[in-house]
Amino acid sequence: MKYSLFDKSEAGGGATPLRSETRIEDTWDLSPLFKEPKDWDHDFAVLGRLYPVIEQFRGRTGESAKTLAEALNCDRKLSQLIEKLYHYASLRVAEDSSDSANLAREAQLQNLLTKIGEVSSFLMPEIMAIDDATFAGYLAAPELAEWACRLEKMRRLKKHTLSAAEERLLALGHSAVAGHDEAFSQLTNVDMKFGRLADDKGVERDLTQSSYSSFLQKRDAALRHRAFTQFYAEFDDHKFTLAATLSNSVKADVFRARARNYGSAREAALYQDDVPVDVYENLIGSVRANLQPLFRYYALRKRVLGLSEIRQCDTYVPIVPNFEKVTTFDEAVELCLASFAPLGTEYVSALSDGFKKHRWCDRYENKGKRSGAFSSSTYSAPPYILMNYKDDVFSDVFTLAHEAGHSMHSFYSNRTQKWQDADYPIFLAEVASTFNEELLTHHLLEHTNDKAMRAYLINRQLDDIRGTVYRQTMFAEFERDIHAMEEAGEPVTLDTIRQTYRRLLDAYFGPDFTIDSQLELECLRIPHFYSAFYVYKYATGLSAAVALSQQVLSTGDATKYLGFLKSGGSRFPIPTLRAAGVDMSTPKPVEDTLALFARRVDELESLLA
C-alpha cells in the first residue's frame, strides 16, 4: 500500500509521523546541494574564510569598468555559495523545525550573513556613486556586457541607496529587524498545539495547520464547525503575542521604507518590480466592483449544502452532493503530467523525471514540518517542492500542479539565463503556478462526462478564483490599510487589527453571510503578511495565467509562454508579460477573470438546478 495520511487514518491511526518515521522515497533528495551535513559544514567554513576578499574593492568599485566587473564577479561567487548554503539550511528547517541541528544550522548561517552584509555593504553605494556619464560608458564596455541588465536594474535604486555607513547599519540590523518572522514561524509551526479531533469516520486525528484543511472539506457541517472552533481557540490563546508580532512586522516594513526614502512601505515593495501603484489600486477597484457574483456563489453554496446559515468554515467543502475522491500522490503526478501536454514533451519529460527519478518533492506531513506548500530553487540545484499531500483532499492535486509551475519556471530560467538574470520576481512566479492549475482544470473538464465531476471541477475553479483573486485582494487591502495606519501614527494593536479585518470580512463576504467572531483572528495566522505586499501578486498572477492559458489552449502554440518561462528576471514584470501576450498595466485581465467567475457561477447553477 502506498503511504498516505488517508490510508493511515483508514487503518485507525491518524497520528502525525515523526520525520524519522517517514519513508525515504517520500522525501526530497537534497544531495545535489550537499550529500551530508558535514559537507555543508565544510562549505560554511569556506564561506567564513572567503568573504573578506570582497574588501579589496572597497573604495575602488567604480574606478574602471574592469574593476567593477571584478567586484561583481567576486560578489557573484560569494552569493552563489551563500545561496547554496541557505537553500539547504532552509529546506532542512522546513522539513523539521523541531530538529535542533536544523535550527542551529540556519541560525549559524544567519549570523555569518549579518557579518557578510556588513562587510559588503559598500558595494551598492559605490556603484551608485559613479556619475551618470561614466556609468553609461561602463555599460558599453565589453567587460560588463553580461552585467548590463543587472546594472540597469540596480541603477534604478540610486535615489533609495544610502551612504556606505548607513548601508552598513541597515545590514547590521537586518536580523534583529526581521526577527518577528522567525518568532511567528516557531510559534505557529512548533509551539502551538491544536489537539486531536474525531473525523467523520470516528477516527481520532491530530488537528494541525495542515490537517485543518482536510476537516474543512468534510460534508458534516457540525464537524467542520468543531474543527474551526477548536483550531481558532489556540489562536485566541495566543492572540496578543501574534498581534504584537504582526505589528512589529508592519513597523519593520515602514522603518525600511522610510530609511530608504520611499513614500510608503507599499511604494517600496512595488518599486522593486517597477510596478505602478495604480496596478495595486486597479486590482482592488476591479474586485470591489464585482462582488455580486461572489455573493451569488455563496448563496448557491448555502442552498446546495442545505445550510440554514453559511460560515467561512463552509466555504471549502465541495458542494457537489456525495462527491468524494481519493487520489494517491502517484496518481496526482500522472494527472498533472497529462494536463501539461500542451507545453510539449521537453517540459513534461523534465518534470516527470523530477518527480519520479530525482525526488524533487517532499510529499507528506510529519511533525515539525512547515505547513502548506512551496517550491524553492537555486541556480545550481534542482527545484524542490514541499507538500503536505493528503489523498482525501483533491485540491492537493491542484496544489501540486501549482508548485510544479514554480519549479518548471525555475528549471527553464536557470537553464537559459545567466545567474544574475535568472531570478524572477514573485509577480511573475505566480503566473507560472496558476497557469498550470488552469491547464489541469481544462484537462479534467475535457476528460469527464460525469455531471457530478464536472460540477466539482467548476466548483473548484470558482473556489480557486475566489481564493486567489477575491480573497488575496482582501488580504492586499488589509495590508494596505494596516501599513497606512502605522505610517499615519495610528496604533496597530490587537483591537485595531481586528477592527480593520472585520470591516473587510463584512465587505467581502456580504450581508447574508454569518461571520464568527473568531474569524477576526484569521489575519494573525497568515504567513504571507510577514512578506508584506506579496499577496496581491497571486491575484494579478492568476489573471495573467487565465489569459495566457486561453491563448495556449486556443492556438495550440506554447512558444510565447515557454519564452516567458525562459526569460527569468531579464526584464521587469509588466514588459515581460506584455511580450508573452497580456498587459497587466490595464484592469482588463482582472476584469476578464472576474467575468469568467460570473459565467462559471451561471454554469454551476444550471448543473445543480
N, C-alpha and C positions, 0 to 999 in steps of 0.2 A: 504494500500500500504506500502510495506517495505521502510524504509528510505534509500535513496541513493542519492549521489550527482547527478547521472544521472537523476533520477526521478525528482529532484528539477529543473534541467535545462530544462527538457521537459515541466515542468509546467510554465516556464517563469521566474524562479528565477535565481539561479546561484550564489547568494551571499554566501560567506563562513559563516557558522553559528558561533555564539559565543559558548563558552564551556557551558554556562548556558542554551543554546537552544538545546543541544544535548540530545537525549533520553538516559535514564539511561541504557536501555538494550543494547545500542551500545557502552557502555564504559566498561572499565575493573573494576573489583571488587577488590579494594586494602585492603578490610577489613581483610584478613588473615595477612596482615602486621600490620596495625593499623585501628581500627574501626572508629576512629575520629582523626582529627588533634591534639586534646588535649591529646590523648594517645601518639602520637609522642612527644609532648612537655614533657610529664611525663618521657618517656624513655630517652629523650635527657638530662633531668636534672639528671637522674640516672647515665648516662654515665659521666656527668660532675663531679659527686661525686665519681664515682668508679675508673676512670682511674689512679689516683695517686697510687693505690695499686701495680701497676707494679714496682714502685720504690723500693719495698722491695727486689727485685732481683738484683739491681744494684751492681756490684762488686762481686756477688755471683753466677751468672748464671752457671758457669762451675765447681762449687765446688764439685758436685756429680751428678750421674745420676738422683737421686731422686729430687734434687733441679732444675736441668734442666727440668725435666718433669713438675714440679710445675710451673716453669716460662712459659713453653709452654702452659700449660693448662690455666693459667691466661691470657695469650695473646689471646688464642682462645676464651675465654669468652668475652673479650673486643671486639675482632674482629667480633664475631657473632652479637653483639649488634650494632656495627658500621655498619656492612653490612645491617642489617635490617633498621636502620635509614636512611642510604644513599640510599638504594633501594627505599624506599617510597618517599624521598625528590626528587630524580632524576626523578622518574616517574611522580610526580606531576608537575615538571617543564616541562617535555616532553609533557604532555597533555595540558599545557597552560603556556607558558613562559611570557605572558603578565600580569599574576597574581602576584602582588607584594608580597602576602603572600607566594606563592610558591618560589619565588626568595629569599625572606628573610630566609625561612627555609633552603634552600640549602647553602646560604652564612653563616648562623649561624653555621651549621654543619661543613662547610669547615674551619671556624676559629677555632673551637674546635679541629678538626683533626690535624691542624698545631701544637697545643699545645700537643696533644697526641703523635704525631710523634716525637716531641722534647723530651718528657719525656721517650718514649720507644726506642729512637734511640740507646741506649746502647746494646740492646738485640742481634742484629746480630753481632756487633763487638766482643762481649764477647763469643758468640758461636764459632766464627771463631778463637778466641784466644786460644781455647782448643787445646793442642798439639795432633798430629795425633794418637799416641798410646792410649792416654786417650780417645780420641773421639771414636776410634774403640771399645774400651771396653764399652763405654756408649751405643753404638748402639746394643750391645749384651745383655744389661740389660733389664729385663722384664718390668721395669717402662717405658721404652722408645719404647717398641715394636710397639705401634700404631703410633709412630712418625718416624719410621726408614726411610720410603720413603721420607718424607718431609725433614728430616735432611740431607739425602744424596744429595738431590737437593740443599738445602741451602749451603752445604759444597762446592759445585762446584763454588760458588760465592766468595770463600775465598779471592782469589787474587784481586777481584774487590770490596771488602768491606773495608771501610776506618776506621780510628780510631773513637772512640766514639765521640770525639769533632768534627771531620769532618762530621760524620754522622748527628750530631745534627744540624750543619749549613745547610746541604742539606735539612734536614727535615723542618727547619725554612723557608727556601727559596722556598719550593715547590710551594705554592700558587702563589707567585709572578712570578716565572719562568714559570708557566703553564697558566698565565693569558691570553695569546693570544687565547687559545681555547674558553674561555668564550666570549671574545670580538668578535671573528668570529661568534659564535652562535647567540649572541644578534643582531649583525649587519645584518646577513643574514636571520634570522628567525623572527625578530621583526621589526627592523628599516627600512629595505629595502622594498619598495613598487613597484610592477610591473604593477599596473594599471589594467584596465579591457579590455577585448578583445571579440569581437563578434565571436562566434563559427560558425561551418559550417551550423547551422540552424538559424543563425542570433540572437542567444540569447547572451546577454552581460554576461560575466562571469569574476570573478576575475582571473587574471593571478598570480599564486603563484608558489612556488617551487614544490608543489605537482601537481597542475593542468597543469603545463607546459608539463609534460609527456603525458597528455591526448591530448593536442593540437598537439603534435608531431606525434600522431597516426591518425590524420585526413587525409583523402585522398586528400584534397585540398592542393596542393603544395604551393600556394601563402599564404594560411592561416598558414601553418607550418613555412614558412619563416618570416611572420609577427610576429608570436609568438617568434621565435628565435631572431629576431631583437629587439623587444620590451623588451624581457627578458634580453638580454645581454646589452641593453642600461643602465639598472640600475647598472649592474656590472661595466660598463665603468665609470659611475659617481662616483664609489667608488673604482676604481682600485688601486689608490695609497695607500689608507688605507688597502685594502685587501692584497696588495703585502707586505706592511710593517708587517702585521700580520703574513703572511706565512713566511716571512724572519725571524721574531723573533721566530717562531716555530722551524725552522731549527737551529737557533743559540742555542735554549734551548736544542735540541737533542744533538748537538755537545758538548755543555757545560757538560751535564750529562755524556756523554760517556768519555770525557777527564778526568772529575773529578774522574771517577771510573777506569781509566787506561785501557780503551779499545782502540784498534787501530783505530776504526771509529764508527760513530753512527750506521751504519748498522751492524757491528760486535756485538755491544752491544745489539741491538734488537734481532738478531738471536741467540745469546748466551743463552738467557733465555730459549729457547726451545731446546737447543743443536742441532740446525740445521746448518749444514756446509754452509759457504758462497757459496760453489760450487752448492748447490741446487738452490740458487737465480740466479747464473750466468747460470746454465744449462737451467733454465726456459727461460731467455731472449734469450739465444743462440738458443734454440729449436724453439721458436716463430719467431725469426728473420729469421730462415732458412725455415719457412713455411708460408710466407706472400702471396705467389702467389694464393693459394686457396681463401684467403680473398679478394684479388683484383678481382678475377674472380666472387666472390659473389657480390661485389659492381657493377661490370659490368652487372650482371644478374638483380640486383635490379634496376639499371638505365634503362635497356631495358624494363622490365615488367611495371615499373611505367610510362614509356613514357616520361622520363625526357631528356632535352637537355644537362643538366649537373647535377651531383649529389653532394649534400652538406650533411654535418653532420645532419642537421635537416630532411633529407630524409631517415635516416637510422633506424628509429623506427617504421614507419608506416608499417603494414603488407602488403606484396607485392602481396598477393592473391587478384585479382580483385573482387570488390563488396563483400568482406567478412567482415561482421561486426557481433559482438556477444556481447550481453548484458547478464551478469551473475550476479545475486544478490549475496550478501555475503553468504547467507544460501546455495545457490546452489554451491558456491565455496567450502564451507566446505564439502558438500557431495561428490564432485569430489575428493577432497583431501583424504577423508577417504576411498573411494573406491580404490584409486590408491595405498594406503599404505597397502592393504590387505596382500601382500606377507610377511609383517613383523609380522603378527599374530594378534589374537584377543585382546590380552592384550594391545598392542601398540595402536590399533585402538580405543578400548573402552576408554582408558585413555584420548586420545586426543579428542575424541567425547565429553566426559564429560567436559573437559576443555573448549571447545568452547560453548557447549550448556547449561551446568548447572552452571559452576563456573566462567564464564565471564573472561577468561584469556586474551581476545583480546579487545583492544580499536580500534574500526573499522574505523571511518570516520574522515575526515579533519575537524578541527574547527580553528577559529582564534587563533593565538599564539601557535598552536600545532607544535611540531617538524616535519619537513618534512621527507619523506622517510618511512622506516620501520625498526624495530629491535625487537629482543627478549631479555629479561632481566630476570635474575633469581637470587635467593638467596637460601641458603641451607634449610631454614625453611619455605619457602613460595612457592606458585605455580610459574611456569614460566609465564611471561607476554609478550604479543605481542602488539606492537604498529603498526598499519596500517593507511594508508590514502587511504582506499579502494575506487575504482571508478568502478562502474558497467560496464562502457563502455570501460574499458581498460582490455582486457582479460589477459594480462601479470600479472595483480594484483593477479590472481588466483595462478600463479606460485610464486609470492612474498609471498603469504600466506603459500604455501607449504614449501617454503624456511625457513620462520621464525618458522613454526611448527617443522621443523627438528632441529633447535636450541633448541626449547623448550623441545622436547622429549629427546634430548641428556641430557639436564639438569635434566629432570624428572628421567631418568634411573640412571644417575651418582649420583645424590643426594640420591636416594633410596639405592644404592649399596655401595658407598664408605663412608669412614669417612670424616668429614668436611674438614680436612686438605689435603685430597687426591681427593676430588670431583671436584674441579675447573679445567676444562680442558682448554688448551691453544687455542688461535684463530686458529692456524694451523690445529687443529683437528675439531674445531667448523664448519669451512667452508666445511668440508666433509659431516657432517650430514645434513646440509641445502641443499646443491646442490644434494646430494643423493636423497632427497625427490623430487626435481624437475625432476630428471631422471625418477623416478617411475611414476610421473604424466604424463610425456611425453609418456612413454611406454603405460600406461593405455589408454590414449586418442587415441593414434595411433591404439591400439588393438580394440577399440570400435567405429571405424568410417569406413564407406565405401564411405564417401563423398570425392571426389577428392580434392575439394577446402579446406575442413577441414584438410585433410592430408597434403596438400601443406602448409597450415597455420602453422600446428604443426611442420613440418620440418623447415619451415622458422623461427619459434620461437626458435627451438633448435639451429639453426645456429646463431641466434641473441644472444642466451644465451652463447654459446661458444665464439662468437665474443666479447660480453660484459664482460665475466668473464675471459677468457684466453687472448685473444688478447688485449683488452682494459686495463685490470688490469695489464698486463705485461708492456704495455706502461707507465702506471702510476708508476709501480715499477721502470722502467728505469729512469723516471723523478725524482723520489725520490732519487735514487742512485746518479744521476748527480748533483742535486742542493745541496745535502749534501756534495758531493765531492768538489764542488765549495767553500762552506763555509770552509771546512777543509783545502783547499789549500790557503785560504786567499783571494779568489776572491769575488767581490761584488755580493750579492744576492739582486738585485733590481728589480723593475718592468720591466725594459728593459731586463736584463739578464734572468729573469724568463720567459718572453715572448719568447725570442730568443731560449732558451732551449726547451720550449714546442713546438714552431713552428717546430723545426728540427724533433721532434718526430712525430708530426702530418703529416709532409711530408712523413716520412718513413713508418708510419703505415697505412696511407690511400692510398698511391700510386700515381703514376703520372697522372692518369686520374680522379682525384677527385678534386672538387673545394672547397678550404678551405677559408672560410670567415675570415677576419682578426679578427673579434670579438671572434672567437673560440680560439684564443691565450689566452683569459681570462678565459677559462674553468678551468684551473688549479687553479684559485683563488676561485672557488666555491665548490671544492671537500672536504667535511668534513674529509674524511679519511686521508688527508695529515697532519692533526693535530694529528694523531696517526701513525707516520712515520713507514714505512716498515711493514705495515699491509696488504696492498692491494695484494702483491704477493701471500698471502695465499688463496685468492679467486681462483687464477689460479691453484695453486697446489691442493687446496681442490676439485675443480671441476674435475680435472684429476683423483684424487683418487676416487671420487664419481662415475665417469663413470666406472672405473674398478670394484668397489665393487658392484654397482647396476647390472652390467652384470653378476657378479658371483651369486648374489641372484636370479635374474630372470632366469638364465640358469640352476641352480641346484635346485631351489625351497627351499633352505635351508638358513634361515636368522640367524642361530645360531652364526656364527662368527661375523656378523655385529652387532647383539644385544649385543654380548660380548664387541665389540668395544664401543658401547654407554655406557655400564655399567662400563667400565674401567676408565672413567673420566680422571683425571690427575695423575693416579697412576704410569704412565711411561711417558717417553719423546715421542714426536710425531712420530718420524721415527720408533722406535721399536713397538709402538702401532699399527701403520698402517701395519707394516710387519706381525704382528701376525694376523691381520684381512685379510691379503692376497694381499697387494700391497706394493711395495718397492719404496718409494719416493726418495731414495738416488740416483736413476738412472733416466735418462731422459725418460725412456720408457713410464710411464703413461702419461706424457705430449705429447709425440710424438704420442701415440695411440689416444689420444683425438683429436689432430690436424688431424690425419688420418681419424677419424670419421667425422670431419668437412668437409674434402675434399669429402668423399663419399656422405655426405648429400647434398653438392653443386651439385654433379652429379645427384642425385635423384631429386632435385628440378628443375634443368634444364630440366630434362626429363618430369616432371609433367607439367611444364609451357611452353613446346615447342609449 
